[in-house]
Amino acid sequence: MRLFSPGTAFTMTSKQMGYQFQWLTPFTVSELTRHRTVFNVPRCKILDYPDTEDICLVGCQSTYPMWVAEQFMVAMKFNRQGNSCTGTLTPLG
């Protein structure tokens, strides 16, 4: 699908990832286009627990984006503000 309609493939991947992220923490999707998806996490539940800073920095902001890039050809970036963040997905290449 990515070969014939990359925008549609990206939109489908974004929707699927959004569905799968639901178990992590509540979030909203503020933009969903064929070229960019933006999701907002108003308060990350993971950070409500003590000693979870490393999970946020290493897991969410480093390891998971690398895996997403390899598996789905999607770049994932986070902009964290305290216990909230904004995530942006864009197609690679």
Secondary structure by P-SEA (a helix, b strand, c coil): cccccaaaaaaaaaaaaaaaacccbbbbbccccccbbbbbbcccccccccccccccccccccaaaaaaaacccbbbbbbcccccbbbbbbbcc
